[in-house]
Each structure stands twice: as structure tokens, then as C-alpha cells.
Amino acid sequence: MLRPKIPTMPTPTGLVSPPAVLEPTTVVQHHPAPAPAPAPAAQVPSRPTVQLTPGAVLALVGSGTAVVLVVGAVLVSMLLAVAITGASVAVCAVVIRSLIASQHRR
């Protein structure tokens, strides 16, 4: 009833050329040239060093503290929003349940 169809290899339609004949090659070893002398260290540009002043350290600490406080405030406000939403949904469920129960009593 349901049988998988196995693809068949198509036969070539054009002219098929015979495989190319490979001729063996000889291995020739070359002696490597001597490496050039390294450049003197005086020509290498040095990277600038970062110097932190006491004012820069205070600015970094202050900005890091501000970032932590802002992220904390955002996370606490999101948690508070979820808690308020959950409480309001629970109150709505209780009100709807009491309305349905009072309707069945009448």
C-alpha cells in the first residue's frame, strides 16, 4: 500500500571521457633560506598605558553603583508589578465566584 520510492541512478546521456592518466612526479627537496634578522625593539610602537587618577576611580565606582541601583530598581518594580497583577486577578476570581454562587442560590 505505502511503499517508499527508492531513487535510481540515471544513466549517462552524453559522451563520457576516459579518466585522465596521472604521471608520477619526483620529489625535490629545497633548502630553506635563512630567516631574516628580527627588527630592533626600538622601532616597535609601544601601546599607551592607562593611568587611573583618584578622580577617575571615584567616577568608575560611582557609575558602577548607579548602574547597580538602576538595574535593581527596575527588577524590583517588575516583581512588584507581577505581584500586584496576581493579587488583582485573585480578587477578580473571588468576586466572580461569589457572583456565580449567589446566582445559583436564587
C-alpha positions as CSV (number, residue, x, y, z in Angstrom):
1,M,0.0,0.0,0.0
2,L,2.5,2.6,1.1
3,R,5.9,1.7,-0.2
4,P,8.9,4.1,-0.3
5,K,10.2,5.0,-3.7
6,I,13.9,4.4,-3.9
7,P,15.6,6.7,-6.4
8,T,17.6,5.0,-9.2
9,M,20.8,6.2,-10.6
10,P,20.2,7.8,-14.0
11,T,22.3,6.5,-16.9
12,P,24.7,9.0,-18.5
13,T,23.2,10.6,-21.6
14,G,26.3,12.3,-23.1
15,L,29.7,11.1,-24.1
16,V,31.8,10.0,-21.2
17,S,35.5,10.8,-21.4
18,P,38.0,8.2,-20.0
19,P,39.8,9.2,-16.8
20,A,42.9,11.3,-17.2
21,V,46.3,9.4,-16.8
22,L,48.3,10.7,-13.9
23,E,52.1,10.7,-14.3
24,P,54.3,10.2,-11.2
25,T,56.3,13.2,-10.1
26,T,59.6,13.4,-8.5
27,V,60.1,14.9,-5.0
28,V,62.7,17.7,-4.9
29,Q,63.9,19.0,-1.5
30,H,64.8,22.6,-1.3
31,H,66.9,24.0,1.5
32,P,65.0,26.8,3.3
33,A,66.5,30.3,3.1
34,P,67.8,31.7,6.4
35,A,65.2,33.7,8.4
36,P,65.7,37.5,8.3
37,A,67.0,39.1,11.5
38,P,64.3,40.4,13.8
39,A,63.6,44.1,13.9
40,P,65.2,46.0,16.8
41,A,62.8,46.7,19.8
42,A,63.2,50.4,19.5
43,Q,61.1,50.5,16.3
44,V,58.1,48.7,17.8
45,P,55.5,51.2,18.8
46,S,54.5,50.8,22.4
47,R,50.9,50.9,23.5
48,P,49.8,53.8,25.7
49,T,49.3,52.8,29.3
50,V,46.1,53.6,31.1
51,Q,46.6,55.8,34.2
52,L,43.8,56.0,36.7
53,T,43.7,59.0,38.8
54,P,41.8,59.1,42.2
55,G,39.1,61.1,40.5
56,A,38.7,58.6,37.7
57,V,38.5,55.7,40.2
58,L,35.8,57.6,42.1
59,A,33.9,58.2,38.9
60,L,34.1,54.5,38.0
61,V,32.9,53.4,41.4
62,G,30.0,56.0,41.3
63,S,28.9,55.0,37.8
64,G,29.0,51.3,38.7
65,T,26.9,51.9,41.9
66,A,24.4,53.9,39.8
67,V,24.1,51.1,37.3
68,V,23.5,48.5,40.1
69,L,20.9,50.7,41.7
70,V,19.0,51.4,38.5
71,V,19.0,47.7,37.5
72,G,17.9,46.8,41.0
73,A,15.1,49.3,40.9
74,V,13.9,48.0,37.5
75,L,13.9,44.4,38.7
76,V,12.1,45.2,42.0
77,S,9.4,47.3,40.1
78,M,8.9,44.4,37.7
79,L,8.5,42.0,40.6
80,L,6.0,44.4,42.2
81,A,4.0,44.7,39.0
82,V,3.7,40.9,38.8
83,A,2.7,40.7,42.4
84,I,0.0,43.4,42.0
85,T,-1.3,41.8,38.9
86,G,-1.6,38.4,40.6
87,A,-3.4,39.9,43.6
88,S,-5.9,41.7,41.4
89,V,-6.6,38.6,39.3
90,A,-7.2,36.7,42.6
91,V,-9.6,39.4,43.8
92,C,-11.4,39.3,40.5
93,A,-11.7,35.5,40.7
94,V,-13.1,35.6,44.2
95,V,-15.7,38.3,43.2
96,I,-16.8,36.3,40.1
97,R,-17.0,33.1,42.1
98,S,-19.2,34.8,44.7
99,L,-21.4,36.3,42.0
100,I,-21.9,32.9,40.4
101,A,-22.6,31.3,43.7
102,S,-25.2,33.9,44.7
103,Q,-26.9,33.5,41.3
104,H,-27.3,29.7,41.9
105,R,-29.0,30.3,45.3
106,R,-31.8,32.4,43.8
